[in-house]
Amino acid sequence: MPTPNFPIRYDVTLSSISGHLFNVTLHIMSPEPQGQVLRLPAWIPGSYMIRDFAKHIITLTAKNEDGKSLKLSKSDKQTWLVEPTEGCIIVEYQLYAYDLSVRGAYINDQYGFFNGSNLFLEVEGQANSPCLLNIKHASHLFNNFAVVTSMPLVTLQSNQDETRYHAENYAELIDHPFLMGDFDTVRFKIGTIDCELVFAGGHQSDMQRIANDLSVVCQQHLQLFGSPAPIERYIFITLLTDSAFGGLEHRASTALMYARHELPDVAEHSQPSEGYRNFLSLCSHEFFHTWHVKRIRPVELVSGTLATESYTEQLWIYEGFTSYYDDLLLQRSKLISLQDYLLVVGQNLTRLQRNSGRLKQSVTESSFDAWTKFYKQDEGAINNIVSYYNKGAIVALCLDLAIRLVSNQRYSLDDVMQCLWQEFGKTARPTPKTVIHDILSEHLQLDLSDYFDLDAAIYTTDELPVEALLKAFGVQVNYRARVDINDKGGNPADKVIKNDFGAQFKPSTTGIEVTQVNQNSAAFEANLMAGDQLIAIDTWQVSAQNAYRLLNQLDDGQLTTLYVLRDKRLLQLPFKVRIAPLDTIYLTTDSVSKTSNWLAN
């Protein structure tokens, strides 16, 4: 039963692997006299989309401490009212857990994973009450059963068949993901922080090497924000699959998903591959959020609710700045070379250059509309929206360079981050949407207008002055055509395509399937559409392997015919060949010393 120290208690049991079921029992010591309202979140902090987690609740019942059933009435998709009663209320419910994602709940034959926002009903009126959580051991379901989470343990564990945890309030309760079952763990240090790297899902990775590299990278975060760190313990909970990518930040841990074959094995001693570098960058990104998102927070999200959307224009600051620093701190740690870092920046610039949506949506609009546009992208997204991650990172790059130029290297974006931490993170004061302007003018007393117009960068669709700013640090921005459909940019290339479809595609049984069409391209003018099955170009059968070769045999301006299947109809589309646009970017440096001034902390 709950106690005065913990008036709310949750018992969690992983009850079925094949059924993917969690059972939860909620004990409420002092329910509201007029009837107790219970509510499950509609979304999880850090992922700005309505998820409707309540859809996974299968059964829900309530009783008093004498076992008498209590009436439950449902007022909306995620809210219930328990009829008034004296004494404790006991609520029992079962949930379906087969959402393999960093924001969900999932059970398979190897492990069970959950976020609290998926499992724990909030007791309305008692959101600030301490909570006790008992995880019942499912040792009979797994060969090796253990539990890992960053939630604090109760000091005295009275039962070997369960593990007890405590949270100061509901917000903390749902901010510690749980992994249980069979997994591998390596412990290491980041400064004074006790860390754990946890892999679930089967692998042959060199976990010790990865832990060592993470320690080096994340030490840069501590140097940036200063001591003491806001945490004493941190856990990288990683769900490994054949092909997946994702991360979600929490106050003392992160939940990650990654492709197991991209990680180095024990016999591999080479420099980090692109796949491994991306994993380190992902970890760096989520660890950065320990300060910047979990403690430095926008005012709209602090005052918001998990029952419905909380809109903010500030995601470009939070996800954009973090996206800038995740790779930059890899370079500062010397785990990647200067050339590798310039490759990454070139890829980021290429992504923005190819996204014509940057000319229609500002980065503040992208932030505000994350709920309906960024998280619900369709085949037209590349033409209509811009990513606050991608463009926000380029805005951060421009800010960093402009600050360094105006202050003659006295200040950098690091000083902005440190001010955010000291003035807002440490004091739990939420940031207004003008926070970056305020720091520049009031704290750093800088006027960047000769080099960078911040208002234009975030409130309009004007192009960013990246080339001029990089040139001041000895970095040249170079443009070329793409090599093939998979070319992400970042590198020079001798052999590039001559002509371009202006569409993205993937292999299909009949030829290639169009997935996106770029506006104002040859494909767009030919009325090619997403979902079309392109089977031939000028009577020649097409495949993913020969598509560009067939196109490159034609001359600029030449008319040809595309043979397309659309909704079981065979169409012949006139296609006017266009030369490939120079939309692929790579960076070169003519002054390593100048470039080093940019990368220095």
C-alpha positions as CSV (number, residue, x, y, z in Angstrom):
1,M,0.0,0.0,0.0
2,P,1.1,3.6,-0.4
3,T,2.6,5.4,2.6
4,P,2.6,9.0,3.9
5,N,6.1,9.3,2.3
6,F,4.9,7.9,-1.0
7,P,1.1,8.6,-1.3
8,I,1.1,7.3,-4.8
9,R,2.5,3.8,-5.8
10,Y,2.7,2.0,-9.1
11,D,3.4,-1.8,-9.4
12,V,4.6,-2.9,-12.9
13,T,4.7,-6.5,-14.1
14,L,5.8,-7.7,-17.5
15,S,3.1,-10.3,-17.8
16,S,3.4,-11.7,-21.4
17,I,6.0,-11.8,-24.1
18,S,3.8,-13.2,-26.8
19,G,1.0,-10.8,-25.9
20,H,3.3,-7.9,-25.4
21,L,1.6,-7.0,-22.1
22,F,2.4,-4.9,-19.1
23,N,0.2,-5.0,-16.0
24,V,0.1,-1.9,-13.8
25,T,-1.5,-1.4,-10.4
26,L,-1.9,2.1,-9.1
27,H,-2.5,2.8,-5.4
28,I,-3.7,6.2,-4.4
29,M,-3.6,6.9,-0.7
30,S,-5.8,10.1,-0.6
31,P,-8.0,10.4,-3.6
32,E,-10.0,13.6,-4.3
33,P,-13.2,13.6,-2.3
34,Q,-15.3,14.6,-5.3
35,G,-13.9,11.7,-7.4
36,Q,-10.4,11.1,-8.7
37,V,-9.4,12.1,-12.2
38,L,-6.8,10.0,-13.9
39,R,-5.1,10.9,-17.2
40,L,-2.4,9.4,-19.5
41,P,-0.2,11.8,-21.5
42,A,-1.0,12.3,-25.2
43,W,2.7,13.0,-26.0
44,I,6.1,12.5,-24.5
45,P,8.5,15.4,-23.8
46,G,11.1,15.8,-26.5
47,S,8.9,14.4,-29.3
48,Y,6.5,17.0,-30.5
49,M,3.6,14.9,-31.9
50,I,0.4,13.7,-30.3
51,R,0.9,10.0,-29.8
52,D,-2.3,9.1,-27.9
53,F,-0.7,6.6,-25.6
54,A,-4.1,5.8,-24.0
55,K,-4.9,3.7,-27.1
56,H,-2.7,1.0,-25.8
57,I,-4.7,0.5,-22.6
58,I,-6.7,-2.7,-22.9
59,T,-8.5,-3.0,-19.6
60,L,-8.9,-0.5,-16.7
61,T,-10.7,-1.2,-13.4
62,A,-10.8,0.5,-10.0
63,K,-11.7,-0.7,-6.5
64,N,-11.4,0.5,-2.9
65,E,-9.1,-1.0,-0.2
66,D,-11.9,-3.4,0.7
67,G,-12.0,-4.8,-2.8
68,K,-15.3,-3.1,-3.7
69,S,-15.5,-2.2,-7.4
70,L,-15.7,1.5,-8.1
71,K,-17.4,3.1,-11.1
72,L,-15.1,4.5,-13.8
73,S,-16.4,7.0,-16.4
74,K,-14.3,8.2,-19.4
75,S,-14.5,11.9,-20.2
76,D,-12.2,11.9,-23.3
77,K,-9.7,9.7,-25.1
78,Q,-7.2,9.7,-22.2
79,T,-9.1,10.8,-19.1
80,W,-11.1,8.8,-16.5
81,L,-13.0,9.7,-13.4
82,V,-13.2,7.3,-10.4
83,E,-16.3,7.7,-8.3
84,P,-15.9,9.2,-4.8
85,T,-14.9,6.8,-2.0
86,E,-13.2,6.8,1.4
87,G,-9.7,5.5,1.8
88,C,-7.3,4.2,-0.8
89,I,-8.1,3.6,-4.4
90,I,-6.6,0.8,-6.3
91,V,-6.6,1.0,-10.1
92,E,-5.6,-2.0,-12.2
93,Y,-4.9,-1.8,-15.9
94,Q,-3.2,-3.7,-18.7
95,L,-1.3,-2.2,-21.7
96,Y,-0.2,-3.4,-25.1
97,A,3.5,-2.8,-25.7
98,Y,4.7,-3.4,-29.2
99,D,5.9,0.0,-30.3
100,L,9.6,-0.4,-31.0
101,S,10.7,3.2,-30.7
102,V,12.5,5.4,-28.2
103,R,9.3,7.1,-27.2
104,G,7.1,3.9,-26.7
105,A,6.7,0.7,-24.8
106,Y,7.9,-2.6,-26.3
107,I,8.2,-6.2,-25.3
108,N,9.9,-9.1,-27.2
109,D,11.7,-12.3,-26.3
110,Q,14.9,-10.4,-25.3
111,Y,13.7,-7.5,-23.2
112,G,10.9,-5.2,-22.2
113,F,11.3,-1.4,-22.5
114,F,9.0,1.4,-21.5
115,N,8.7,5.2,-21.0
116,G,6.7,6.3,-18.1
117,S,4.5,8.5,-20.3
118,N,3.2,5.2,-21.8
119,L,2.5,3.4,-18.6
120,F,1.8,5.7,-15.7
121,L,-1.6,7.4,-15.3
122,E,-1.3,10.8,-13.7
123,V,-3.3,11.4,-10.5
124,E,-4.9,14.8,-11.1
125,G,-4.3,17.2,-8.2
126,Q,-1.3,15.2,-7.0
127,A,1.2,15.8,-9.7
128,N,3.7,17.1,-7.1
129,S,3.3,14.1,-4.8
130,P,6.2,11.7,-4.3
131,C,5.7,8.4,-6.1
132,L,6.9,4.8,-5.3
133,L,7.5,2.4,-8.2
134,N,7.8,-1.4,-7.8
135,I,9.1,-3.3,-10.8
136,K,8.1,-7.0,-10.4
137,H,10.9,-9.3,-11.6
138,A,10.0,-11.4,-14.6
139,S,12.8,-13.9,-14.1
140,H,10.7,-16.8,-15.3
141,L,10.3,-15.1,-18.8
142,F,14.0,-14.4,-19.5
143,N,17.2,-16.4,-19.1
144,N,19.0,-13.4,-17.6
145,F,16.7,-10.8,-16.0
146,A,17.9,-7.4,-14.8
147,V,16.5,-3.9,-14.7
148,V,18.3,-0.7,-15.6
149,T,17.0,2.9,-15.3
150,S,18.3,6.2,-14.0
151,M,15.4,6.5,-11.5
152,P,16.8,6.5,-8.0
153,L,16.5,3.3,-6.0
154,V,14.7,3.1,-2.7
155,T,17.5,2.7,-0.1
156,L,16.0,-0.4,1.6
157,Q,14.8,-3.1,-0.7
158,S,12.5,-5.4,1.2
159,N,11.6,-8.0,-1.4
160,Q,14.0,-10.0,-3.7
161,D,11.2,-10.5,-6.3
162,E,10.9,-6.8,-7.1
163,T,13.0,-3.6,-7.3
164,R,11.7,-0.4,-5.8
165,Y,12.3,3.1,-7.1
166,H,11.1,6.6,-6.1
167,A,10.4,9.9,-7.8
168,E,9.8,13.3,-6.3
169,N,6.8,13.9,-8.5
170,Y,5.0,12.8,-11.7
171,A,7.2,14.8,-14.0
172,E,10.3,12.9,-12.7
173,L,8.4,9.6,-12.7
174,I,7.9,9.7,-16.5
175,D,11.4,11.1,-17.2
176,H,13.3,7.8,-16.6
177,P,12.9,5.1,-19.2
178,F,13.2,1.5,-18.1
179,L,14.8,-1.6,-19.7
180,M,14.4,-5.0,-18.3
181,G,15.4,-8.5,-19.4
182,D,18.7,-9.6,-21.0
183,F,21.2,-6.9,-22.0
184,D,24.9,-6.0,-21.8
185,T,26.3,-3.2,-19.7
186,V,29.7,-1.4,-19.6
187,R,30.3,1.1,-16.8
188,F,32.6,4.2,-17.3
189,K,33.2,7.7,-16.1
190,I,32.6,11.1,-17.7
191,G,34.4,13.4,-15.4
192,T,32.8,12.7,-12.0
193,I,29.6,11.2,-13.6
194,D,29.0,7.5,-13.2
195,C,27.9,6.3,-16.6
196,E,26.5,3.1,-18.1
197,L,26.4,2.0,-21.8
198,V,23.6,-0.5,-22.2
199,F,23.0,-2.6,-25.3
200,A,19.9,-4.7,-25.8
201,G,18.9,-6.6,-28.9
202,G,22.0,-8.8,-29.7
203,H,25.3,-7.6,-31.0
204,Q,29.0,-8.2,-31.3
205,S,30.1,-4.7,-30.6
206,D,33.3,-3.5,-28.9
207,M,31.4,-1.9,-26.0
208,Q,34.6,-1.0,-24.2
209,R,35.9,1.0,-27.1
210,I,32.6,2.8,-27.5
211,A,32.4,3.6,-23.8
212,N,36.0,5.0,-24.0
213,D,35.1,7.1,-26.9
214,L,31.9,8.4,-25.3
215,S,33.9,9.4,-22.2
216,V,36.2,11.5,-24.4
217,V,33.4,13.1,-26.4
218,C,31.2,13.9,-23.4
219,Q,34.0,15.4,-21.4
220,Q,33.7,18.2,-23.9
221,H,30.2,18.8,-22.7
222,L,31.4,19.2,-19.2
223,Q,34.1,21.7,-20.3
224,L,31.5,23.7,-22.2
225,F,28.9,24.0,-19.4
226,G,31.3,23.9,-16.5
227,S,31.3,22.1,-13.2
228,P,29.5,20.8,-11.3
229,A,27.4,18.8,-13.7
230,P,23.6,18.7,-12.9
231,I,23.7,14.8,-12.6
232,E,25.7,12.2,-10.8
233,R,24.7,9.3,-13.0
234,Y,23.8,8.9,-16.6
235,I,22.7,5.9,-18.7
236,F,22.8,5.4,-22.5
237,I,20.0,2.8,-23.0
238,T,20.4,1.5,-26.5
239,L,18.0,-0.8,-28.4
240,L,19.9,-2.4,-31.3
241,T,18.1,-3.5,-34.4
242,D,18.9,-4.4,-38.0
243,S,18.2,-0.8,-39.2
244,A,17.0,1.9,-37.0
245,F,18.0,5.4,-35.8
246,G,16.6,7.5,-33.0
247,G,17.2,9.1,-29.7
248,L,15.2,10.8,-26.9
249,E,16.6,12.8,-24.1
250,H,15.7,12.4,-20.4
251,R,17.0,14.1,-17.3
252,A,19.6,11.5,-16.4
253,S,19.6,9.1,-19.3
254,T,18.7,8.7,-23.0
255,A,16.9,6.1,-25.0
256,L,18.6,5.3,-28.3
257,M,17.9,3.0,-31.3
258,Y,20.6,2.1,-33.7
259,A,21.7,-0.4,-36.4
260,R,23.9,-3.0,-34.7
261,H,26.1,-3.6,-37.9
262,E,27.1,0.1,-37.9
263,L,29.0,-0.3,-34.6
264,P,32.7,-1.4,-34.4
265,D,33.3,-5.0,-33.3
266,V,36.2,-6.2,-31.1
267,A,38.5,-6.9,-34.1
268,E,38.0,-3.5,-35.7
269,H,40.6,-0.9,-34.8
270,S,40.3,1.5,-37.7
271,Q,39.2,5.2,-37.6
272,P,35.5,5.6,-36.9
273,S,33.4,4.6,-39.9
274,E,30.6,7.0,-40.9
275,G,28.1,4.7,-39.2
276,Y,30.0,4.7,-35.9
277,R,30.7,8.4,-36.1
278,N,26.9,9.0,-36.5
279,F,26.3,6.9,-33.4
280,L,28.8,8.9,-31.4
281,S,27.1,12.1,-32.7
282,L,23.7,10.8,-31.7
283,C,25.0,10.1,-28.2
284,S,26.6,13.5,-28.1
285,H,23.3,15.1,-29.2
286,E,21.3,13.4,-26.4
287,F,23.9,14.0,-23.7
288,F,23.9,17.7,-24.7
289,H,20.2,17.8,-24.0
290,T,21.0,17.0,-20.3
291,W,21.6,20.8,-20.0
292,H,20.0,22.2,-23.1
293,V,16.3,21.0,-23.1
294,K,16.0,19.1,-19.8
295,R,17.2,22.1,-17.7
296,I,17.4,25.1,-20.0
297,R,13.8,25.1,-21.3
298,P,11.5,27.3,-23.4
299,V,8.8,29.1,-21.4
300,E,6.0,27.6,-23.6
301,L,7.0,24.0,-22.7
302,V,7.5,24.7,-19.0
303,S,3.9,26.0,-18.7
304,G,2.4,23.5,-21.1
305,T,0.5,20.3,-20.6
306,L,1.0,16.7,-21.8
307,A,-2.7,16.4,-22.6
308,T,-2.5,18.6,-25.7
309,E,0.0,20.4,-27.9
310,S,2.4,23.0,-26.4
311,Y,3.5,25.3,-29.2
312,T,6.8,27.2,-29.2
313,E,8.9,29.0,-31.8
314,Q,12.1,28.1,-29.9
315,L,12.9,24.6,-31.2
316,W,15.5,26.0,-33.5
317,I,17.4,27.1,-30.4
318,Y,17.1,23.8,-28.7
319,E,17.4,21.2,-31.4
320,G,19.3,23.4,-33.9
321,F,22.0,24.4,-31.4
322,T,22.3,20.9,-30.2
323,S,22.6,19.6,-33.7
324,Y,25.5,22.1,-34.3
325,Y,27.3,21.0,-31.2
326,D,26.9,17.3,-31.4
327,D,29.4,17.0,-34.2
328,L,31.5,20.0,-33.3
329,L,32.3,18.4,-29.9
330,L,33.4,15.2,-31.7
331,Q,35.9,17.3,-33.6
332,R,37.1,19.1,-30.4
333,S,37.6,15.7,-28.8
334,K,39.9,14.7,-31.7
335,L,37.8,11.6,-32.4
336,I,37.2,12.9,-35.9
337,S,39.6,14.9,-38.0
338,L,39.2,18.4,-39.4
339,Q,38.5,16.9,-42.8
340,D,35.9,14.6,-41.4
341,Y,34.2,17.5,-39.6
342,L,34.1,19.6,-42.8
343,L,32.6,16.6,-44.6
344,V,29.8,16.6,-42.0
345,V,29.2,20.3,-42.3
346,G,29.1,20.0,-46.1
347,Q,26.5,17.3,-45.8
348,N,24.4,19.5,-43.5
349,L,24.7,22.4,-46.0
350,T,23.8,20.0,-48.9
351,R,20.7,18.9,-47.1
352,L,19.5,22.5,-46.6
353,Q,20.4,23.5,-50.2
354,R,18.4,20.6,-51.7
355,N,15.4,21.5,-49.5
356,S,13.4,24.1,-51.4
357,G,11.0,24.3,-48.4
358,R,13.6,26.6,-46.8
359,L,12.3,29.3,-49.2
360,K,8.7,28.9,-47.9
361,Q,8.9,28.3,-44.2
362,S,11.1,30.1,-41.6
363,V,12.9,28.2,-38.9
364,T,10.6,29.7,-36.2
365,E,7.5,28.7,-38.2
366,S,9.1,25.2,-38.5
367,S,9.5,25.1,-34.7
368,F,5.9,26.2,-34.1
369,D,4.4,23.8,-36.6
370,A,6.5,20.8,-35.5
371,W,3.3,19.1,-34.3
372,T,1.6,19.1,-37.6
373,K,4.3,19.4,-40.2
374,F,7.8,18.3,-39.2
375,Y,6.6,15.2,-37.3
376,K,4.0,14.4,-40.0
377,Q,6.1,14.8,-43.1
378,D,4.7,13.6,-46.4
379,E,6.0,13.3,-50.0
380,G,5.7,17.1,-50.4
381,A,7.7,18.0,-47.3
382,I,11.0,18.6,-49.2
383,N,9.2,21.4,-51.2
384,N,7.2,22.9,-48.4
385,I,8.9,22.8,-45.0
386,V,12.3,23.3,-43.5
387,S,13.9,21.3,-40.6
388,Y,14.5,23.3,-37.4
389,Y,17.2,20.7,-36.7
390,N,19.0,21.3,-40.0
391,K,18.5,25.0,-40.5
392,G,18.7,25.7,-36.8
393,A,22.2,24.1,-36.8
394,I,23.3,26.3,-39.7
395,V,21.9,29.4,-37.9
396,A,24.0,28.3,-34.9
397,L,27.1,28.0,-37.2
398,C,26.5,31.5,-38.5
399,L,26.0,32.9,-35.0
400,D,29.2,31.2,-33.8
401,L,31.3,32.6,-36.7
402,A,29.7,36.1,-36.5
403,I,30.3,36.3,-32.7
404,R,34.0,35.3,-33.2
405,L,34.5,37.9,-36.0
406,V,32.8,40.8,-34.1
407,S,34.6,40.0,-30.8
408,N,37.9,39.2,-32.4
409,Q,37.7,35.7,-30.9
410,R,37.0,37.0,-27.4
411,Y,33.6,35.4,-27.5
412,S,31.9,32.5,-29.3
413,L,28.6,30.6,-29.3
414,D,30.1,28.8,-26.3
415,D,29.6,32.0,-24.2
416,V,25.9,32.0,-25.3
417,M,25.5,28.4,-24.1
418,Q,27.2,29.2,-20.8
419,C,25.0,32.2,-20.3
420,L,21.9,30.1,-21.0
421,W,23.1,27.6,-18.4
422,Q,24.0,30.1,-15.7
423,E,21.1,32.4,-16.1
424,F,18.3,30.0,-17.1
425,G,19.3,26.3,-16.6
426,K,20.8,26.6,-13.1
427,T,18.0,28.9,-11.9
428,A,15.2,26.9,-13.5
429,R,14.1,30.1,-15.3
430,P,12.4,29.4,-18.7
431,T,13.7,31.1,-21.8
432,P,11.7,33.7,-23.7
433,K,11.7,33.6,-27.5
434,T,14.1,36.6,-27.5
435,V,16.6,34.9,-25.3
436,I,19.4,34.8,-27.9
437,H,18.9,38.4,-28.8
438,D,19.0,39.3,-25.1
439,I,22.2,37.5,-24.4
440,L,24.0,39.0,-27.4
441,S,22.9,42.6,-26.6
442,E,22.9,42.6,-22.8
443,H,25.4,40.0,-21.7
444,L,28.0,40.0,-24.5
445,Q,27.1,43.5,-25.7
446,L,27.7,42.6,-29.3
447,D,26.2,44.0,-32.5
448,L,26.4,41.3,-35.2
449,S,24.6,43.3,-37.9
450,D,27.7,43.9,-40.1
451,Y,28.0,40.1,-40.5
452,F,24.7,38.4,-39.6
453,D,21.0,39.5,-39.3
454,L,19.6,37.1,-36.7
455,D,16.0,38.4,-37.2
456,A,16.2,37.7,-40.9
457,A,17.7,34.3,-40.3
458,I,14.9,33.1,-38.0
459,Y,11.8,35.0,-39.0
460,T,12.2,35.1,-42.8
461,T,13.2,32.7,-45.6
462,D,16.2,34.8,-46.7
463,E,19.3,32.7,-47.5
464,L,21.9,32.5,-44.7
465,P,25.3,34.2,-45.2
466,V,27.2,30.9,-44.7
467,E,29.7,31.4,-47.5
468,A,30.9,34.8,-46.4
469,L,31.2,33.8,-42.8
470,L,33.1,30.5,-43.5
471,K,35.4,32.4,-46.0
472,A,36.5,34.6,-43.1
473,F,37.8,31.4,-41.4
474,G,39.6,30.1,-44.4
475,V,36.8,27.7,-45.5
476,Q,35.6,27.7,-49.1
477,V,32.1,26.5,-50.0
478,N,32.2,24.5,-53.2
479,Y,29.2,23.3,-55.4
480,R,28.9,20.4,-57.7
481,A,26.2,18.0,-59.1
482,R,25.4,14.8,-57.3
483,V,27.1,11.5,-58.1
484,D,24.0,9.4,-57.7
485,I,20.7,9.2,-55.8
486,N,22.5,8.3,-52.6
487,D,25.1,11.1,-52.7
488,K,24.7,13.2,-49.4
489,G,27.5,15.6,-50.3
490,G,30.5,16.7,-48.2
491,N,33.1,15.3,-50.5
492,P,34.6,16.4,-53.9
493,A,33.8,14.1,-56.8
494,D,35.4,13.7,-60.2
495,K,32.5,11.9,-61.9
496,V,29.0,13.5,-61.4
497,I,25.7,13.1,-63.2
498,K,25.2,15.2,-66.3
499,N,21.4,15.4,-66.1
500,D,18.9,15.0,-63.2
501,F,15.4,13.8,-62.8
502,G,14.6,16.1,-60.0
503,A,13.0,13.3,-58.1
504,Q,13.9,10.8,-55.4
505,F,13.2,7.1,-56.1
506,K,13.7,3.6,-54.8
507,P,13.9,0.2,-56.5
508,S,10.6,-1.5,-57.3
509,T,9.6,-4.8,-59.0
510,T,8.7,-2.9,-62.2
511,G,11.6,-0.5,-62.3
512,I,11.8,2.4,-59.9
513,E,9.2,4.0,-57.6
514,V,9.1,7.8,-57.3
515,T,9.1,8.8,-53.6
516,Q,9.5,12.6,-53.9
517,V,9.4,15.2,-56.7
518,N,11.3,18.4,-56.4
519,Q,9.4,21.5,-57.5
520,N,10.6,23.3,-60.6
521,S,12.5,20.3,-61.8
522,A,12.3,18.3,-65.0
523,A,10.3,15.6,-63.2
524,F,7.9,18.2,-61.8
525,E,7.4,19.8,-65.3
526,A,6.7,16.3,-66.7
527,N,3.9,15.8,-64.1
528,L,5.7,12.9,-62.5
529,M,4.2,12.1,-59.1
530,A,5.1,10.4,-55.9
531,G,4.0,6.7,-56.1
532,D,4.5,6.5,-59.9
533,Q,6.2,3.4,-61.1
534,L,8.7,4.4,-63.8
535,I,9.3,1.5,-66.1
536,A,11.1,2.9,-69.1
537,I,12.9,6.0,-70.5
538,D,12.6,6.4,-74.2
539,T,11.7,2.6,-74.7
540,W,14.5,1.4,-72.5
541,Q,13.6,-0.4,-69.3
542,V,14.7,1.4,-66.2
543,S,16.1,0.3,-62.9
544,A,17.7,1.9,-59.9
545,Q,21.1,0.9,-61.3
546,N,20.7,2.3,-64.8
547,A,18.4,5.3,-64.4
548,Y,21.0,8.0,-64.4
549,R,23.0,6.2,-67.1
550,L,20.0,6.3,-69.4
551,L,19.3,9.9,-68.6
552,N,23.0,11.0,-69.0
553,Q,22.9,9.7,-72.6
554,L,20.5,12.5,-73.5
555,D,21.3,16.2,-74.2
556,D,20.1,19.2,-72.2
557,G,16.7,20.3,-73.6
558,Q,16.1,17.1,-75.4
559,L,12.6,15.7,-75.4
560,T,12.0,12.1,-74.4
561,T,9.2,9.9,-73.0
562,L,8.8,8.4,-69.6
563,Y,6.7,5.3,-69.4
564,V,4.9,5.2,-66.1
565,L,2.4,3.0,-64.2
566,R,0.1,5.1,-62.1
567,D,-2.8,3.5,-60.3
568,K,-2.6,0.5,-62.7
569,R,-2.7,2.9,-65.7
570,L,0.1,3.1,-68.3
571,L,1.0,6.7,-69.0
572,Q,3.5,8.3,-71.5
573,L,4.8,11.5,-70.0
574,P,6.8,14.0,-72.2
575,F,10.1,14.7,-70.4
576,K,12.4,17.6,-71.2
577,V,15.9,16.8,-70.1
578,R,17.6,19.3,-67.7
579,I,21.2,19.5,-66.7
580,A,21.8,18.5,-63.1
581,P,21.7,21.4,-60.6
582,L,24.8,22.2,-58.5
583,D,23.1,21.4,-55.2
584,T,25.8,19.3,-53.6
585,I,28.2,21.1,-51.3
586,Y,31.7,20.3,-50.0
587,L,34.1,22.4,-48.0
588,T,37.8,23.0,-48.4
589,T,40.2,25.1,-46.3
590,D,43.0,27.3,-47.5
591,S,44.1,28.2,-44.0
592,V,44.2,25.5,-41.3
593,S,45.1,28.2,-38.7
594,K,42.1,30.3,-39.6
595,T,39.8,27.3,-39.6
596,S,41.3,26.2,-36.2
597,N,40.2,29.5,-34.8
598,W,36.6,28.6,-35.6
599,L,36.8,25.1,-34.1
600,A,38.6,26.2,-30.9
601,N,36.7,26.2,-27.6
